[in-house]
């Protein structure tokens, strides 16, 4: 559909891109971004690139350039090239754009531009995400997105089956680092800044972190590694800074920042590491070094099933001081995990929990929990309101028949 010309001139309004006088041909752009060509026109040599004209069946007529209205767009600068051109990220693709006004542009600036005039102005010195355009990332926004309501987490230490040594270490963390922080300050001892949970998937790392937050009455900021990473330059680092600021500003004076899958944002730096990855690790190191300046009881807990992939600078003492390993549950652990779940469900008759524990060697806590899920489905499908021993037997067969990966395969996903 052609764009109407101004009143009094019948034709299509276009902006000239290039002229070819030898062939009396005109190359132009329409206001909607489409391009076109018109041939057989007279006096094409009097038209310059950038002129605004009206093309009709009877020829062409020049009109004032201010009649033309380009639709401006917003993008983030990814790189400033040596020739002065700019690489911008429009959210769809990365493309070059010229900078005829000579505006001093830096990587990470958010700019307004159009194809005809290039960069028009800098809107923000930092990246603005499309999902939050016009809104600065502030502490209130971070709290809404990452802070969990610990009152609704529900679980306590009694709901964490097995792993007695792990639970004891967690209790020590609460008592010494959160409840007795003032005593540590009087002793002038440096508190534990970070605790690293390591072990195969499904062994209860995230579950225990939530329990620690609930039992300690600390604010709990849950940061999923993949979800916090932004494609905008500098945006992820800014979000991390705000999360640490929100934690140190906790009204209760206690906060836990939990990084799930931290290996996705803090991988070992090397010669082939991406620039954005190196910046992110450096930012996390800086935050770990300085966040306790407020004297608040703030602890960083992180979980990973690929501890060997983490940057060594992050795992040294002074950052992640403690490492708590979650191995695959032992026979006694499996029995306790099954028993804890049974206490929360409606069951009937004697249940063969010891037999189940013996038959599930090599299963994770998540696998064991899946048995109860399947057993409940079997009971409900049979129109019964309680889980029986027969339901558990059927559930064991269902879960055992599912495709299973080794721990090494899971850890490399």
N, C-alpha and C positions, 0 to 999 in steps of 0.2 A: 504494500500500500504506500503510495507516494505521500510526501509531506506537503501540505498546502503552502503556497507562496503567500507573501503579504498581500493585503487587500489592494486591488488595482492591478496586480500582476498575476497572470494566469500561468501556472507551471509548477515545477518542482524545485524546492530550495535545496541547494547542494553546496558543499565546500570543495574547492578545487584542490586536488592532490598533485596532479601533473598534467602538463599540456604537451601535445605533439603537433606542432603547426604543419609539418610536412604532410601529415595525414588528416589534418583538420579534426583531430580527435582530442577528447577531453576525458581525463580520469578524475573521478570525484567520489566524495563520501557523503552519505545521507545522514541526517541527524540520529537515526537509530543504529548507526554503526556500519550498516551495509555499504558496500562499494559498488560503483557502476562505471559505465563508459558510454560516451555519446560521440558519434562520428558524423562527418559531413557538416560541421558547424563553420561559420565564417568568422574571420578575424580572431581566431583562437590565439594568435601570437600576442594579442593585447591583454591576455589574461595571465595572471601570475598564480603560482601555487599559494594557497591560503586565502584567495579571494572567495567571497560569497556571491553566488549568482543564482538566477532562476533560469532553468532550462525548460523550454516548451517546444511544441511542434514547429513554432515559427522561428526558433533560434534561441538566443540567450540574452539576458540582461543583468548587468551587475547591480548589486544592492549593497547598502552599508554592512560592514562586517559585524556590527553589534546586533544585527538581526539574528545572526546565528547563535544558537544556544547549545553549547556542548553539555552533555550529561557527565558530571564529574564523578569520580570513583575514589574509594579509599583503599589504601594498601600499606603494607609494612615493608620498609627497606631491608633487604637481605644483604646487599653488598654495594659498595660504591666502586665502580671500575676505574682503571687508570685513565681511560679516555673521557671520564666525566659522566658517562652514562650510569644509570641506576638500575640495579636489579630489584624488582619489587615482587612481593608475594600478595596476590589478590585474594588468597583463600582458595582459589581454584587452580592457579598455575603460577609459576615464576617466569617473569618476562622482563625485558629491558624497556626502559622509558628514558627520554631525554630530559635534560634540565637546562632549558634555554635561559631561564632567569638567573642562573648561577647561585641558587640557594645553597647554603652550606648544609649538606645532608650527611647524617651519620647512620651507621647500621643500627637498626632497631627503631628508627623514627617512624611514626605513622604519618603519612602524607596524603594530600588531596591532589589528584591529577586528572588529566584527560588525554586522549590520544593526540589531539591536535596541538595542544599547548604544553604538554609534558607536565612536570611537577609545578604545582601552583602555590602550595604552602605546606608548612609543617603543622600538623594538627596536635601531635603529642611527641614528646621526646622519647617516649617508651611505647612498646607495642600495645595496641588496643585490639582485643579479641572481638570477633563478630558477635559472639554470644553476650558480650557485656559492653557494647559500644556506648560511649558516653558515660560509663560508670567506672570510676577508679576502683581498683581492688583495695578494699579497706578491711580493717580488723573485723568489723561486724559481718561483712560478706564472707570472710574466711570462717568465722564461727558458725555461720548458718550452713556452710557447705561441708566443713570437716569435723565439727564438734558433735560427738554422740552424747545422748542423754544417758548417763550411767545408771540412773534410776530404773531405766527400762531394759538394761542389759540382762538383768535377772540373775545370772549365774554367780555363784560364789565358789570358794574352794571345795565345798562339799559336792559340787556338781562336776568336778574334774577328776575323773577316775584314773587310777594308776599313777605312775611317775612320782613316787614319794619324794625323791631327791630334788626333782625339778620344783615341786610345790614348796618344799622347804626353802629353797633358794629364793623363790618368789616372795615368800613371807618375810625373809630376811631383807629383801629389797624394800618392802613396804615399811618395815619397822625402822631400819637404819637410815634410809635415804629420804623417806617422806615424813614419817611420824616423829623422828628424832633429828631432823635437819638442824634445828637450833643448837642442839648439843654438838653436832659436828662442827658448826660454825664457831662455837666457843673453844673447841679443841683446835680450831684453825686447820682442820683436815679438809682435803679436797673431796667433795662428794663424787659419787659415781655419776657420770654424765650419761652414759649409754650402756644398754644391755642388748646383746645380740642373741636372738633365738635361732638356732640352726637345726636342721634335720629334714627328713623326707616330707613330702606333702601329706596332709591329712593327719598329722600327729598332734595337733592341738595347739600350735603356736599362737595363732590369732585368738583362739578361745581363751587361752591363759592370759593374754595381754588384757582382754576385756575384764576378766575376773580381777586382775590386779587393780585396774582402774576403779571397779566397783568397791572392792574391799578397802581401798585406800581413800575412797571418796575424793578422788582426783578427777579433774576434767580430762576427757579422753578425746584426743584429736586423731582420727583414723585417716591415714594418707596412703592410698593405694598407689604403688609406684607407677604403673602404666597410666592411670587416670590423671595424675597430676602433671604429666609431661605435655607441654603445649608446643605447637609448631611455630609459634611466634618467638622471635629472638628475644631473650631476656625475660619472657613471661613466666616461665617455670621458676627461675631464680627469685623473681619478685614474689610469687605465691609462697615459696618456701620461707622467705623472710617474714612475710605477714603471718604465717602459721606460728613461727617461733615467737613473734611479737605478741600474738594472741595468747600463747601459752604462758609467757612470762607475765602477762597482764591478768592472769586468772584471778578472779575475786577471792577464791579460796586459798590462793597461794600454792596450790598443788595442781600439777598438770602432767599428763603423759602424752607424748607425741609418738604415735605408733606408725612405723613405715612397714607396710606389708609389701613383700616382694621388692625389697630395697635394691636387690641386684639389678633391677631394671633401670634404675637411675644412678647407680653408683658403681658401675663396672670398672674394672682395672684399667687405668689409663696407659696408653702405649702410643707408639708411632703411628698406628693406623686408627687411632681413636678419632671419632668425629669431634669437631670443635665444640659443638653444643654440649656433647657429653662431658668434655673436659671442664667446661665452664660450670656445669651443673655439679660435678664432684667438688670442684674448688669452692663453690658457694656453700655446699653442705659442710665441708671441712671448716670453713669460716664460721658458720653458724654453730657448729658443735663446739668450737673453741671459745665462743664469746657469749653464748646464750645465758649462762648462769651469773652474769654480772649483776643481775637484779637481786640476787640472794634468795630467789624463790625456789621452791621444791619442784623442779622440773626435770623429768627424766625422758630420755629418748629410748624407745624400744624398737628394734627392727627385726623382721623375720626374713629368712632366706633359706632356700634349699640348695643354693649354689654359693656357699661361703667362699669357695676358691676363686669365684669370679669377682669378688669385691676388691676395690682398690685397697692396697695394703695400708695406705695412709689413714684410712678410715677405721681400720680394725686395731690399730696400735693403742696401747694404754693412753688414757687421757681423752679418748673419744668413746669408743666402745670398750669399756673397762672389763665388763663381764661377758662371757660367752656361755650360754646355757644350751646344752645339746639335747634335742628330743630324738632319741633313737626309736626304732620300731618297738612297740610294746612287748614286754615279756609275758609269760603265761599268767602271772599274777596281775600284771597291768591289764591284760585283756579281760580277765574275770571282773576286775573292779570297774572297768569301763562299761561292760555289759550290765553290771549290777546297778551302777549309777543311773543308767538310762531306764532300767526296769522300774526304779523307784518313782519315775515321773509318768509312768504309763499304767493303764488299767490292765491287769493280768489276772489269769485264773489258773489254779492248780500249781503244782511244783514245776519249776522251769529248769531245764538242763544247762544252766549257765556254765558250770565247770566243764561239761562236755563240749560246749560251744567254744570255750576258751582254748581247749586242747586242739580242736579241729581247725582253728583259724591262725595257726602259726604263720608269721610273715604278713599278717593283715594290719593295716593302720587303724587308728581310732575312727577315722571317717568310714572305713570299710565296715567296722563293727556297728557303727550307728546305722549304716544302710540296712543291716539285718533287721533292726527294729522297724524301720520304715516299711520294708517289704512285708514283715509279719503283720503290721497294722493293716496293710492293704488286703492281705489274705483274709484276716478276720472280718474286716468290713465287707469284703466281697461275699463272705458267707453269712452276712447279716448277723454278726455277733459283736457284742460291745466290749469284749475283753480278749487279750492275746493269750493263746494257749501254747503248750509245748509243741503241738502239731504245727501250729503256725510258724514257730521258730524254725522247725525242721524244714518246712517248705521254703521259708525265707532264706535259709542258709544255702539251699540248692540254687535259688535264684541269683543270689549275689555271687556265689562261687562260679556260676556259669557265665558271668559277664566277662568280656575281654579284660585281661589284667596286664598291666605294664610293670616292669621291674622298677625298683626305686631309682636306678640310674636313668632309665628312660623318662620317668616322671620328672626328675631333677633337671633334665635338659630341655623340657618343653618351653 
